[in-house]
């Protein structure tokens, strides 16, 4: 799950509790299929007009193509809070899987082939699906807002090819007063034999047999705060994020609570209120055990070449270019197919999607470029299976693709 759309529910869930431990989820119980009540959106003051910005010479809006794939059952077509897309995963250039509102998965074996190349299926009742991870073309795992994992060994084969298993929490009905009881926010599967999900109660939910029964998933409380994203480059390295500037890391992700360590890496005034979360780390991509790149809602990238090395091993770089770019810009997703190429997406104060990219992610602000507007509105997530394909998805049902998202290194 990426921050651009789901920040409202995360902020509300964390208000008043960010500094206190949250209750550990109960033992997994029967499958929940609750019809979601859209959580209220915090009131945010109207920001000032955005300063003019200059596009990077090696990343232009013309590189990206917007295709409206969905919209009749989500987004503007539905009153309240109903993001058409929340997450995307592309194990290869020939398969992308997206998830979002109304329990729907939409997949394509030709992501740049236009609207007709994308096919949808209802796989999880009316639940909002918040994250998806596909370590191969023959295996995908999605997670939702009421504690379910949804797995498939043939993700393009329709509803019958997916199985729903409830793994997190026991009282999971969604309401405006309790939006995050069993809210799984993201999932990362480095192999078909390991999946690690995170939730709004500071839990990691892990399995060495993701297609197994509920008892094959273990819930471990690792953080006092709302976890927002996770990336596992290998079975022995995982990095999760929370909304108050912490990274939570493990070299033994199935080892229980004691196998995870919390380090504060982003920001110094991280109180979560109804109007914002200044240290909200929204997305992370770890292409290897030697590099993790995270982004936040304050226009920063947060990088480390030793992710388990504690706070001192992480560096915060602001990309708002000294105020040249919109100070209300937020970064909602990042994907690094290699250590030498990363692409992120975000949204400015007018909800216009932009791209950030780098061939030297730890090289400081000058190593990153930004495109003012690549198309799409309220971009939530991006996935780049290679340096010649990136796929972003939006709240309103757009798939935004590029086969030349930037200029990757030649060697």
C-alpha positions as CSV (number, residue, x, y, z in Angstrom):
1,X,0.0,0.0,0.0
2,X,1.3,3.4,-0.9
3,X,0.7,6.7,0.9
4,X,-0.9,8.9,-1.7
5,X,-4.4,7.5,-1.2
6,X,-4.4,5.5,2.0
7,X,-2.7,8.1,4.2
8,X,-6.0,9.2,5.6
9,X,-6.8,5.9,7.2
10,X,-3.3,5.4,8.5
11,X,-3.2,8.8,10.0
12,X,-6.5,8.4,11.7
13,X,-5.6,5.0,13.0
14,X,-2.4,6.4,14.5
15,X,-3.7,9.6,16.0
16,X,-3.0,9.7,19.7
17,X,-1.3,6.2,19.6
18,X,1.9,6.7,17.8
19,X,4.0,6.8,20.9
20,X,2.3,4.0,22.7
21,X,2.4,0.3,21.9
22,X,-0.6,-1.0,20.0
23,X,-2.3,-4.3,20.9
24,X,-0.9,-7.4,19.2
25,X,-3.4,-9.0,16.8
26,X,-5.2,-12.0,18.0
27,X,-4.8,-15.5,16.7
28,X,-6.0,-15.9,13.2
29,X,-9.6,-17.0,12.8
30,X,-12.1,-17.6,10.1
31,X,-12.1,-15.7,6.8
32,X,-13.5,-12.1,7.0
33,X,-15.4,-10.6,4.1
34,X,-16.6,-7.3,5.5
35,X,-18.1,-4.7,3.3
36,X,-15.8,-1.7,3.9
37,X,-17.0,1.6,5.3
38,X,-14.9,4.3,3.8
39,X,-12.9,6.0,6.5
40,X,-13.1,9.8,6.8
41,X,-10.5,11.9,5.1
42,X,-8.6,14.4,7.3
43,X,-9.2,18.0,6.5
44,X,-6.1,19.6,5.2
45,X,-5.6,23.3,4.5
46,X,-5.3,24.4,0.9
47,X,-1.6,24.7,0.1
48,X,-0.2,27.7,-1.7
49,X,0.2,27.6,-5.5
50,X,3.1,25.4,-6.6
51,X,6.3,27.1,-7.8
52,X,7.2,26.5,-11.4
53,X,9.6,23.7,-11.9
54,X,11.9,22.6,-14.7
55,X,11.7,19.0,-16.0
56,X,14.9,16.9,-16.1
57,X,16.4,16.6,-19.5
58,X,16.6,12.8,-19.3
59,X,13.1,12.1,-17.9
60,X,10.3,13.7,-19.8
61,X,6.5,13.3,-19.5
62,X,6.4,12.1,-23.1
63,X,8.1,8.9,-21.8
64,X,5.0,7.9,-20.0
65,X,1.6,6.7,-21.4
66,X,-1.6,6.8,-19.4
67,X,-4.3,4.2,-19.9
68,X,-7.5,4.3,-18.0
69,X,-8.1,0.6,-17.1
70,X,-10.7,0.9,-14.4
71,X,-13.2,3.3,-12.9
72,X,-16.8,2.1,-13.1
73,X,-16.8,0.5,-9.6
74,X,-14.2,2.6,-7.8
75,X,-12.7,6.1,-7.6
76,X,-15.0,8.8,-8.9
77,X,-17.8,6.3,-9.6
78,X,-18.2,5.5,-5.9
79,X,-19.1,7.9,-3.1
80,X,-16.5,8.0,-0.3
81,X,-13.1,6.3,-0.2
82,X,-12.6,3.7,-2.9
83,X,-9.1,3.6,-4.5
84,X,-9.2,1.8,-7.9
85,X,-5.6,0.8,-7.5
86,X,-3.4,0.6,-4.4
87,X,-0.5,-1.6,-5.5
88,X,1.2,-3.2,-8.5
89,X,3.7,-6.0,-8.9
90,X,5.5,-7.1,-12.1
91,X,7.7,-10.2,-11.8
92,X,8.7,-9.8,-15.4
93,X,8.1,-7.4,-18.3
94,X,5.4,-9.8,-19.5
95,X,3.2,-9.8,-16.4
96,X,1.9,-7.1,-14.1
97,X,-0.7,-7.6,-11.4
98,X,-2.6,-4.7,-9.9
99,X,-5.0,-4.7,-6.9
100,X,-7.5,-2.3,-5.3
101,X,-11.1,-1.7,-4.4
102,X,-13.9,-4.2,-4.5
103,X,-11.7,-7.2,-4.0
104,X,-10.4,-6.9,-7.6
105,X,-7.2,-8.0,-9.3
106,X,-6.4,-6.7,-12.8
107,X,-3.5,-8.3,-14.6
108,X,-1.8,-8.1,-18.0
109,X,0.7,-10.1,-19.9
110,X,1.3,-7.0,-22.1
111,X,1.4,-4.0,-19.7
112,X,2.0,-1.4,-22.4
113,X,-0.7,-2.9,-24.7
114,X,-3.6,-0.5,-23.8
115,X,-6.8,-1.1,-22.0
116,X,-7.8,-4.3,-23.8
117,X,-4.6,-5.9,-22.5
118,X,-5.8,-5.8,-18.9
119,X,-8.2,-8.3,-17.5
120,X,-9.9,-8.1,-14.1
121,X,-11.4,-10.6,-11.7
122,X,-13.1,-10.3,-8.3
123,X,-11.1,-12.4,-5.9
124,X,-11.8,-11.1,-2.4
125,X,-15.5,-10.2,-2.0
126,X,-15.9,-6.5,-1.4
127,X,-12.7,-6.0,0.5
128,X,-10.1,-3.4,-0.4
129,X,-6.9,-5.2,-1.4
130,X,-4.0,-3.1,-0.2
131,X,-0.9,-4.9,-1.5
132,X,0.4,-7.5,-3.9
133,X,3.7,-9.3,-4.4
134,X,4.6,-11.7,-7.2
135,X,8.0,-13.3,-6.9
136,X,7.4,-15.2,-10.2
137,X,4.8,-15.3,-13.0
138,X,3.4,-18.4,-11.4
139,X,2.9,-17.1,-7.8
140,X,1.3,-14.0,-6.4
141,X,0.2,-13.1,-2.9
142,X,-2.2,-10.2,-2.1
143,X,-3.3,-8.8,1.3
144,X,-6.4,-6.8,2.3
145,X,-7.9,-4.5,4.9
146,X,-9.5,-7.2,7.0
147,X,-6.6,-9.5,7.6
148,X,-6.8,-11.8,4.6
149,X,-4.1,-13.1,2.2
150,X,-5.2,-14.0,-1.3
151,X,-2.9,-16.4,-3.1
152,X,-2.6,-17.7,-6.7
153,X,-0.3,-20.0,-8.7
154,X,-1.9,-18.7,-11.9
155,X,-2.7,-15.0,-11.4
156,X,-4.2,-14.4,-14.8
157,X,-6.7,-17.3,-14.7
158,X,-9.6,-15.6,-13.1
159,X,-11.4,-15.7,-9.7
160,X,-11.2,-19.4,-9.3
161,X,-7.4,-19.4,-9.4
162,X,-7.2,-17.4,-6.2
163,X,-7.6,-18.6,-2.6
164,X,-8.6,-16.4,0.4
165,X,-7.2,-17.2,3.8
166,X,-7.7,-15.2,7.0
167,X,-4.4,-14.8,8.8
168,X,-4.4,-11.6,10.9
169,X,-6.8,-10.5,13.7
170,X,-10.2,-11.7,15.0
171,X,-12.4,-8.6,15.0
172,X,-11.9,-7.2,11.6
173,X,-15.0,-5.2,10.7
174,X,-14.0,-1.9,9.2
175,X,-15.5,1.3,10.6
176,X,-14.6,5.0,10.9
177,X,-13.8,4.6,14.6
178,X,-11.7,1.5,14.0
179,X,-10.3,1.5,10.5
180,X,-7.1,-0.5,11.2
181,X,-8.1,-3.5,13.3
182,X,-6.7,-6.1,10.9
183,X,-5.4,-3.7,8.2
184,X,-2.7,-5.5,6.3
185,X,-0.8,-2.7,4.5
186,X,1.8,-4.4,2.3
187,X,3.4,-7.7,1.5
188,X,6.8,-8.8,0.1
189,X,7.6,-12.4,-1.1
190,X,11.3,-12.8,-2.0
191,X,10.6,-16.4,-3.0
192,X,7.6,-18.7,-3.3
193,X,8.7,-20.1,0.1
194,X,8.5,-16.9,2.1
195,X,6.1,-14.0,2.4
196,X,6.2,-11.2,4.9
197,X,3.2,-8.9,5.3
198,X,2.8,-5.9,7.7
199,X,-0.2,-4.4,9.3
200,X,-1.6,-1.3,11.1
201,X,-1.0,-2.8,14.6
202,X,2.8,-2.9,14.2
203,X,2.7,-6.6,13.3
204,X,4.6,-8.6,10.8
205,X,2.7,-11.7,9.4
206,X,5.0,-14.3,8.0
207,X,4.8,-17.7,6.3
208,X,7.2,-20.3,4.9
209,X,4.1,-21.9,3.2
210,X,2.1,-18.9,1.8
211,X,-0.4,-21.1,0.0
212,X,-1.1,-23.2,3.2
213,X,-3.6,-22.8,6.0
214,X,-4.1,-19.9,8.4
215,X,-1.9,-21.8,10.9
216,X,1.0,-21.5,8.4
217,X,1.1,-17.8,9.1
218,X,2.7,-16.3,12.2
219,X,1.8,-12.9,13.6
220,X,4.6,-11.1,15.5
221,X,4.4,-7.7,17.1
222,X,7.5,-5.7,16.2
223,X,6.7,-2.0,16.3
224,X,4.5,0.3,18.4
225,X,3.4,2.1,15.3
226,X,1.4,1.6,12.1
227,X,3.6,-0.3,9.6
228,X,3.2,1.0,6.0
229,X,5.4,-1.0,3.7
230,X,7.9,-3.9,3.5
231,X,10.6,-5.1,1.1
232,X,12.5,-8.4,1.4
233,X,15.4,-8.8,-1.0
234,X,16.1,-12.3,0.3
235,X,14.8,-14.8,2.7
236,X,17.3,-13.5,5.2
237,X,16.7,-9.8,5.0
238,X,13.5,-7.7,5.3
239,X,13.0,-4.0,5.8
240,X,9.6,-2.6,7.0
241,X,8.6,1.0,7.4
242,X,6.3,2.9,9.7
243,X,4.5,6.3,9.7
244,X,6.7,8.0,12.3
245,X,10.1,7.6,10.5
246,X,11.2,4.2,11.7
247,X,12.6,1.2,9.8
248,X,12.1,-2.2,11.2
249,X,14.6,-4.8,10.0
250,X,15.4,-8.5,10.3
251,X,17.9,-11.1,9.1
252,X,15.5,-13.8,10.2
253,X,12.0,-12.6,9.3
254,X,10.2,-15.7,10.6
255,X,12.0,-15.6,13.9
256,X,9.4,-13.8,15.9
257,X,9.3,-10.4,17.6
258,X,12.8,-10.7,19.0
259,X,14.3,-11.1,15.5
260,X,13.2,-7.6,14.4
261,X,15.0,-4.3,15.3
262,X,13.5,-0.7,15.2
263,X,15.7,2.3,14.2
264,X,14.5,5.9,13.8
265,X,15.9,7.2,10.5
266,X,13.7,10.0,9.2
267,X,12.7,13.2,10.9
268,X,12.8,14.7,14.3
269,X,9.2,15.9,14.9
270,X,7.1,13.0,13.9
271,X,3.8,13.5,15.8
272,X,0.9,12.1,13.7
273,X,-2.1,14.4,13.5
274,X,-5.3,14.6,11.5
275,X,-3.5,17.1,9.2
276,X,-0.4,15.1,8.4
277,X,2.4,12.8,9.2
278,X,5.7,14.5,8.5
279,X,7.9,11.4,8.9
280,X,5.5,9.1,7.1
281,X,7.7,6.5,5.2
282,X,5.4,5.3,2.5
283,X,7.3,2.9,0.3
284,X,10.6,0.9,0.2
285,X,12.4,-1.1,-2.4
286,X,15.5,-3.2,-1.6
287,X,17.0,-4.6,-4.8
288,X,19.6,-6.4,-2.8
289,X,20.8,-6.9,0.8
290,X,23.2,-4.1,0.2
291,X,20.7,-1.3,-0.8
292,X,17.3,-0.2,0.4
293,X,15.6,3.0,-0.9
294,X,12.6,4.4,0.9
295,X,10.5,7.5,0.2
296,X,8.3,9.6,2.5
297,X,5.5,12.2,2.4
298,X,7.9,15.1,2.9
299,X,9.7,14.8,-0.4
300,X,12.6,12.8,0.9
301,X,14.4,9.6,-0.2
302,X,15.9,7.6,2.6
303,X,18.7,5.2,1.6
304,X,21.1,2.7,3.1
305,X,23.8,0.4,1.9
306,X,23.6,-1.4,5.3
307,X,19.9,-1.5,6.1
308,X,20.4,-3.5,9.3
309,X,23.1,-1.1,10.6
310,X,20.9,1.1,12.7
311,X,20.0,4.8,12.4
312,X,23.5,5.9,11.5
313,X,23.5,3.7,8.4
314,X,20.6,5.6,6.8
315,X,20.8,8.9,4.9
316,X,17.9,11.3,4.3
317,X,18.0,13.4,1.0
318,X,15.3,16.0,0.3
319,X,14.3,16.2,-3.4
320,X,12.2,19.4,-3.3
321,X,15.3,21.3,-4.6
322,X,15.4,24.0,-2.1
323,X,11.8,24.9,-2.6
324,X,11.9,24.9,-6.4
325,X,9.4,22.1,-6.4
326,X,6.0,22.1,-4.8
327,X,6.7,21.9,-1.0
328,X,3.5,19.9,-0.6
329,X,4.8,17.1,-2.9
330,X,4.7,13.6,-1.4
331,X,6.4,10.5,-2.6
332,X,4.1,7.5,-2.7
333,X,6.1,4.6,-4.3
334,X,9.5,3.5,-5.3
335,X,11.0,0.6,-7.2
336,X,14.6,-0.3,-7.8
337,X,15.1,-3.2,-10.3
338,X,18.9,-2.9,-9.6
339,X,21.2,-1.2,-7.2
340,X,22.0,1.4,-9.9
341,X,18.5,2.3,-11.0
342,X,15.5,3.5,-9.0
343,X,12.2,5.1,-10.1
344,X,9.7,6.6,-7.7
345,X,6.4,8.3,-8.1
346,X,4.6,10.9,-6.1
347,X,1.9,13.6,-6.3
348,X,2.0,17.4,-6.0
349,X,-0.5,19.6,-4.2
350,X,-2.8,19.4,-7.3
351,X,-2.7,15.6,-7.2
352,X,-0.7,15.4,-10.4
353,X,1.6,12.4,-10.6
354,X,5.4,12.9,-11.1
355,X,8.4,10.7,-11.4
356,X,11.7,10.7,-9.6
357,X,14.6,8.6,-10.8
358,X,18.3,7.9,-10.2
359,X,21.1,5.8,-11.5
360,X,23.0,6.5,-8.2
361,X,20.3,6.3,-5.4
362,X,22.7,7.0,-2.6
363,X,24.4,9.9,-4.4
364,X,22.5,12.8,-2.8
365,X,20.0,15.2,-4.3
366,X,22.0,15.9,-7.4
367,X,21.8,12.2,-8.3
368,X,18.0,12.3,-8.6
369,X,15.9,13.8,-11.4
370,X,12.3,14.7,-11.4
371,X,9.6,15.0,-14.1
372,X,6.9,17.5,-13.3
373,X,3.9,15.6,-14.5
374,X,3.9,12.1,-16.1
375,X,0.2,11.7,-16.3
376,X,-2.2,10.1,-13.9
377,X,-3.7,11.6,-10.8
378,X,-2.9,10.4,-7.3
379,X,-0.3,7.8,-8.2
380,X,-0.2,5.2,-5.5
381,X,2.4,2.6,-6.5
382,X,5.1,1.8,-9.1
383,X,6.9,-1.3,-10.0
384,X,9.9,-1.6,-12.4
385,X,10.7,-5.2,-13.3
386,X,13.6,-3.9,-15.4
387,X,15.3,-0.7,-16.5
388,X,13.1,-0.6,-19.6
389,X,9.7,-1.0,-18.0
390,X,8.0,0.8,-15.2
391,X,4.3,0.6,-14.3
392,X,2.5,3.0,-12.0
393,X,-1.1,2.9,-10.9
394,X,-3.5,5.5,-9.6
395,X,-6.4,6.1,-7.3
396,X,-8.7,6.8,-10.3
397,X,-7.9,3.6,-12.2
398,X,-5.1,4.7,-14.5
399,X,-2.1,2.5,-15.4
400,X,0.8,4.7,-16.3
401,X,3.6,3.0,-18.2
402,X,7.0,3.8,-19.5
403,X,9.6,1.7,-21.5
404,X,12.1,4.6,-21.0
405,X,11.5,5.9,-17.5
406,X,14.9,7.5,-17.4
407,X,18.4,6.8,-18.7
408,X,19.8,3.7,-16.9
409,X,23.6,3.1,-16.7
410,X,25.2,1.4,-19.7
411,X,27.5,-0.7,-17.6
